[in-house]
C-alpha cells in the first residue's frame, strides 16, 4: 500500500534555527504482509515537541535521545488505530500510542513498542494521550512532585516559564492544585497571557516580549518565588532566579531558548546566577521524566481523573495534514502554539 511520510531532508546545524525545508514529504510503499510481532497501524495524530530540535543534530547532546538520520523517516509521539496485527498484545480496532511513532500516514510497528490506551480515559480526545494524559503530563506532574517541594499551607509562589506550552500549561495547574497560593506564568503574547489566567487559573501572566519581566515579577510575586518550573532558560531564567527565596527550588525541565545554540545541556549559567543559587541555597536539579517511569501508571490515572473532572484544563493547537508537519514543528519552536501542538493525520 502507498503511504505518505516525512523524512529529515537536511540538518539546521548546531547553531541554526530549523526551517520547514529541513523536512521532506515523500511517498513510500508499505507491505501488507506482517511478520510475527508486527502491527499495521493507521496514524490518527502526531506530536511535535521541543526536545526534537536536539534530534535534528548529528549529536543530540544527551545519551537518552537518538538523532534522526538524513533521508530517513522522522519519529516521535503518535496515536493511531490498529488495522491488522500479528501480535498478541493488540487486535484490530485497538487504539495505541508510542514514543517512537513514524511520521507516516500508516506504519508497521513492532507490537512490543506500542501501548494500548482506553479512549474513555480522555473522553475520546485521543490527542490528550500525547499531551496532558501522556508523557507531557507526566513530565509536568512528576516534575512538580519530585523537584518542586510544594507544601499545602506554606504560602508558596510558583513561576512557570514557557507557561502556555504543552508542559508549562499543565505544570502551573498542578502547582495550584498541590497548594501554591500564587502561580505566575511567563509567555510570549497577550493572547497566551489571557488563556493562562482565564482558562487555566493562573494568578497572573507576564508577556516577556512586551513587558519588563523583572519589574512584573516583583509586582506579581510580592513574597518572592519558592518554586520555578523552568522550560526556557536564558535571560528569563536569570531574572526569575534573582527573585527566588532562600531554600527555594528550580525544576530544570527544558531550555528551549538555548536549543539552537551549540552549548552543552544543561547550558552554562552566568557567574552571577550561579552565585545567587549558592548564596540562597536554591536547588536546581535537572528533571528527566524517563527516570521516574515506575510512577507513570498511577500518575497517568491521576491526570486522567483531573482532566475528566475539569480540575485540569487542556489547551491544544491543532494543524491538519501530514504535509504540515515541518511548518508545525517550526511554529512550535518559535512559540506559535498555545498548549500542545498536535498534527491531525486522519479521523
C-alpha positions as CSV (number, residue, x, y, z in Angstrom):
1,X,0.0,0.0,0.0
2,X,1.1,3.6,-0.6
3,X,1.8,5.8,2.4
4,X,3.0,9.4,2.8
5,X,5.8,10.0,5.2
6,X,8.1,12.8,6.4
7,X,11.9,12.4,6.3
8,X,14.8,14.5,7.5
9,X,15.9,16.4,4.4
10,X,18.7,18.4,6.0
11,X,20.1,19.5,9.3
12,X,19.9,23.1,10.5
13,X,23.3,22.8,12.1
14,X,24.2,23.1,15.8
15,X,23.7,26.9,15.8
16,X,20.9,27.1,13.2
17,X,17.2,27.7,13.5
18,X,15.1,24.9,12.0
19,X,13.1,25.6,8.9
20,X,10.3,23.7,7.2
21,X,12.6,22.7,4.4
22,X,14.7,20.6,6.8
23,X,11.8,18.1,6.3
24,X,10.7,16.4,3.1
25,X,7.5,14.8,2.2
26,X,7.6,11.6,0.1
27,X,5.6,8.6,-0.9
28,X,6.6,5.1,0.1
29,X,5.3,1.6,-0.4
30,X,4.3,-0.4,2.7
31,X,4.0,-4.2,2.6
32,X,0.7,-5.6,3.9
33,X,2.4,-8.9,4.8
34,X,3.2,-8.7,8.5
35,X,5.9,-10.6,10.3
36,X,5.3,-12.2,13.7
37,X,5.0,-9.4,16.3
38,X,4.2,-6.7,13.8
39,X,1.2,-4.4,13.8
40,X,-0.2,-2.3,10.9
41,X,-1.5,1.0,12.3
42,X,-3.2,4.0,10.8
43,X,-2.0,7.2,12.2
44,X,-4.6,9.5,13.8
45,X,-2.4,12.3,15.3
46,X,1.2,13.1,15.8
47,X,3.1,15.4,18.2
48,X,5.9,17.8,17.8
49,X,8.0,18.8,20.9
50,X,10.9,21.0,21.8
51,X,13.3,18.1,22.5
52,X,13.1,17.1,18.9
53,X,15.3,20.1,18.0
54,X,18.2,18.1,19.5
55,X,17.4,15.1,17.3
56,X,18.0,17.2,14.2
57,X,21.7,17.4,15.1
58,X,24.2,14.5,14.4
59,X,24.9,14.6,18.2
60,X,21.8,15.2,20.4
61,X,24.0,16.1,23.4
62,X,22.2,13.7,25.7
63,X,22.6,9.9,25.9
64,X,18.9,9.1,26.1
65,X,17.8,10.8,22.8
66,X,18.9,9.4,19.5
67,X,19.5,11.6,16.4
68,X,17.2,11.5,13.3
69,X,19.1,10.2,10.3
70,X,19.1,12.1,6.9
71,X,16.6,10.8,4.3
72,X,15.0,8.5,6.9
73,X,11.5,8.7,8.3
74,X,11.2,11.0,11.4
75,X,9.5,9.7,14.5
76,X,8.1,10.9,17.8
77,X,4.9,10.7,19.8
78,X,1.9,9.3,18.0
79,X,-1.6,7.8,18.4
80,X,-3.3,5.5,16.0
81,X,-5.7,2.6,15.4
82,X,-4.7,-1.0,14.7
83,X,-5.8,-2.1,11.2
84,X,-4.2,-5.6,11.4
85,X,-2.0,-7.4,13.9
86,X,0.3,-10.4,14.2
87,X,1.0,-9.5,17.8
88,X,-1.0,-10.9,20.8
89,X,-0.8,-7.6,22.6
90,X,-3.3,-5.8,20.4
91,X,-6.1,-6.6,17.9
92,X,-7.8,-4.8,15.1
93,X,-9.6,-1.7,16.3
94,X,-7.4,-1.1,19.3
95,X,-6.2,2.5,19.9
96,X,-2.4,2.5,20.6
97,X,0.3,5.0,21.2
98,X,4.1,5.1,21.2
99,X,7.0,7.5,21.8
100,X,8.6,6.3,18.5
101,X,5.8,6.6,16.0
102,X,6.9,7.1,12.4
103,X,5.7,10.3,10.8
104,X,3.7,8.3,8.2
105,X,0.0,8.0,7.4
106,X,0.2,4.3,8.0
107,X,3.1,2.3,9.5
108,X,4.2,-1.2,10.5
109,X,5.4,-1.1,14.1
110,X,6.5,-3.8,16.5
111,X,3.7,-4.5,18.9
112,X,6.2,-4.5,21.8
113,X,6.8,-0.8,21.5
114,X,3.0,0.1,21.4
115,X,0.9,0.9,24.4
116,X,-2.8,0.1,24.2
117,X,-4.9,3.0,25.6
118,X,-8.6,3.4,26.5
119,X,-10.3,6.3,24.8
120,X,-12.6,6.6,27.8
121,X,-9.7,7.9,29.9
122,X,-9.7,11.1,27.8
123,X,-13.4,11.2,26.9
124,X,-12.5,10.4,23.3
125,X,-9.9,13.2,23.0
126,X,-7.2,10.8,21.7
127,X,-4.6,13.6,21.2
128,X,-4.6,14.0,25.0
129,X,-2.5,10.8,25.1
130,X,0.3,12.8,23.5
131,X,-0.1,15.7,26.0
132,X,-2.0,16.1,29.3
133,X,-2.5,12.3,29.8
134,X,0.8,11.3,28.2
135,X,4.5,11.9,28.5
136,X,4.0,15.7,28.7
137,X,1.5,15.5,31.6
138,X,3.8,13.0,33.3
139,X,6.7,15.5,32.9
140,X,4.6,18.3,34.5
141,X,3.1,16.3,37.3
142,X,6.2,14.3,38.3
143,X,8.5,17.3,37.8
144,X,6.5,19.4,40.3
145,X,6.1,16.5,42.7
146,X,9.8,15.3,42.6
147,X,11.7,18.6,42.4
148,X,9.2,21.4,43.4
149,X,8.7,20.5,47.1
150,X,5.2,22.1,47.1
151,X,3.6,22.0,50.5
152,X,-0.1,22.9,51.2
153,X,-0.4,25.8,53.6
154,X,3.1,27.0,53.1
155,X,2.1,30.2,51.2
156,X,4.3,29.3,48.2
157,X,4.6,31.1,44.9
158,X,5.4,29.2,41.7
159,X,6.6,30.8,38.4
160,X,6.5,28.8,35.2
161,X,8.4,29.9,32.0
162,X,7.1,28.6,28.7
163,X,3.8,28.6,30.6
164,X,1.5,28.5,27.6
165,X,3.3,25.5,26.1
166,X,2.3,21.8,26.4
167,X,4.2,21.1,29.6
168,X,4.1,24.5,31.3
169,X,0.4,24.9,31.0
170,X,-0.1,21.6,32.9
171,X,2.7,22.2,35.4
172,X,1.2,25.5,36.5
173,X,-2.2,23.9,37.2
174,X,-0.5,21.1,39.1
175,X,1.3,23.6,41.3
176,X,-2.0,25.4,42.0
177,X,-3.8,22.1,42.8
178,X,-1.0,20.9,45.0
179,X,-1.2,24.1,47.2
180,X,0.7,27.0,45.7
181,X,-1.2,30.2,46.6
182,X,0.2,32.0,43.6
183,X,1.1,30.7,40.2
184,X,2.6,33.1,37.7
185,X,3.2,32.2,34.1
186,X,5.7,33.8,31.6
187,X,4.8,33.5,27.9
188,X,5.1,35.4,24.6
189,X,1.8,37.0,23.8
190,X,-1.2,38.8,25.3
191,X,-3.4,36.0,23.9
192,X,-1.4,33.4,25.8
193,X,-1.5,35.5,29.0
194,X,-5.2,35.7,28.8
195,X,-5.5,32.0,28.3
196,X,-3.3,31.3,31.3
197,X,-5.4,33.4,33.6
198,X,-8.9,32.9,32.2
199,X,-8.8,29.3,31.2
200,X,-6.1,27.7,33.4
201,X,-6.5,29.6,36.7
202,X,-3.0,31.1,36.8
203,X,-2.8,34.1,39.3
204,X,-1.1,36.3,36.7
205,X,0.8,36.1,33.5
206,X,3.7,38.1,32.0
207,X,4.3,38.7,28.3
208,X,8.1,38.7,28.1
209,X,8.1,40.2,24.6
210,X,6.2,43.3,25.7
211,X,6.8,43.7,29.5
212,X,9.6,44.3,31.9
213,X,10.0,40.8,33.3
214,X,11.9,41.7,36.5
215,X,9.5,44.5,37.3
216,X,6.4,42.4,36.7
217,X,7.8,39.5,38.7
218,X,8.3,41.9,41.7
219,X,4.7,43.0,41.2
220,X,3.2,39.6,40.8
221,X,5.3,37.8,43.4
222,X,5.3,40.1,46.4
223,X,6.5,37.4,48.7
224,X,9.3,36.2,46.4
225,X,9.4,33.0,44.4
226,X,9.6,29.5,46.0
227,X,9.2,27.2,43.0
228,X,10.4,27.8,39.4
229,X,9.4,25.4,36.7
230,X,12.0,26.2,34.0
231,X,11.2,25.4,30.4
232,X,13.2,28.1,28.7
233,X,16.5,29.0,30.4
234,X,18.4,32.1,29.3
235,X,17.8,35.6,30.4
236,X,14.2,34.9,31.6
237,X,15.5,32.2,34.0
238,X,18.2,34.6,35.2
239,X,15.5,37.2,36.0
240,X,13.4,34.6,37.9
241,X,16.3,33.1,39.9
242,X,17.3,36.6,41.1
243,X,13.9,37.0,42.9
244,X,13.8,33.5,44.4
245,X,13.7,33.0,48.1
246,X,16.3,31.2,50.2
247,X,15.8,27.5,50.2
248,X,13.6,27.6,47.1
249,X,13.7,25.1,44.2
250,X,14.2,25.3,40.4
251,X,12.7,22.4,38.4
252,X,15.0,22.2,35.4
253,X,12.7,20.8,32.7
254,X,13.8,22.4,29.4
255,X,15.9,25.2,27.9
256,X,14.1,25.9,24.7
257,X,15.8,29.4,24.3
258,X,19.1,27.6,24.0
259,X,18.3,24.6,21.8
260,X,19.5,26.3,18.6
261,X,22.9,27.1,20.2
262,X,26.0,24.8,20.3
263,X,26.2,24.6,24.0
264,X,26.1,21.6,26.4
265,X,22.9,20.6,28.1
266,X,22.0,22.0,30.6
267,X,23.5,25.2,29.2
268,X,26.0,27.0,31.5
269,X,24.8,29.7,33.8
270,X,26.2,33.2,34.3
271,X,28.5,33.6,37.3
272,X,26.0,36.0,38.8
273,X,23.2,33.4,38.6
274,X,25.4,30.7,40.0
275,X,26.3,32.9,42.9
276,X,22.6,33.6,43.6
277,X,21.9,29.8,43.7
278,X,24.8,29.2,46.1
279,X,24.1,32.2,48.4
280,X,20.4,31.4,48.7
281,X,20.8,27.6,48.8
282,X,18.5,27.2,45.9
283,X,18.3,23.7,44.4
284,X,18.4,23.5,40.6
285,X,18.1,19.9,39.6
286,X,17.7,18.6,36.1
287,X,14.4,16.6,35.7
288,X,14.2,13.7,33.3
289,X,10.8,12.0,33.3
290,X,12.2,8.7,31.9
291,X,13.9,8.2,35.3
292,X,10.5,8.1,37.0
293,X,8.5,5.7,34.8
294,X,7.9,3.4,37.7
295,X,5.4,6.1,38.8
296,X,3.8,6.5,35.4
297,X,0.7,4.3,35.8
298,X,-0.5,6.0,38.9
299,X,0.4,9.4,37.6
300,X,-1.5,8.9,34.3
301,X,-4.5,7.7,36.3
302,X,-4.5,10.9,38.3
303,X,-4.0,13.1,35.3
304,X,-7.0,11.3,33.5
305,X,-9.2,11.9,36.6
306,X,-8.3,15.5,36.9
307,X,-8.8,16.2,33.2
308,X,-12.2,14.4,33.2
309,X,-13.3,16.3,36.4
310,X,-12.3,19.7,34.9
311,X,-9.6,20.3,37.5
312,X,-7.0,20.4,34.7
313,X,-8.0,22.2,31.5
314,X,-6.2,21.2,28.3
315,X,-5.1,23.6,25.6
316,X,-4.2,22.4,22.1
317,X,-3.2,23.9,18.8
318,X,-4.3,21.5,16.0
319,X,-3.0,21.5,12.5
320,X,-4.4,19.2,9.8
321,X,-2.4,17.1,7.4
322,X,1.0,15.3,7.4
323,X,2.2,17.8,4.8
324,X,2.2,20.4,7.5
325,X,4.5,18.6,10.0
326,X,7.5,20.7,9.2
327,X,5.6,24.0,9.5
328,X,4.0,22.9,12.7
329,X,7.4,21.9,14.2
330,X,9.0,25.3,13.3
331,X,5.9,27.2,14.6
332,X,6.1,25.3,17.9
333,X,9.8,26.1,18.3
334,X,9.1,29.8,18.0
335,X,6.1,29.8,20.3
336,X,3.3,29.7,17.7
337,X,1.3,27.2,19.6
338,X,-0.9,27.6,22.7
339,X,-0.8,24.3,24.7
340,X,0.1,21.1,23.0
341,X,0.9,21.3,19.2
342,X,-0.9,18.4,17.5
343,X,-1.0,17.4,13.9
344,X,-4.1,15.6,12.9
345,X,-3.4,12.9,10.3
346,X,-6.7,11.1,9.9
347,X,-10.1,10.6,11.6
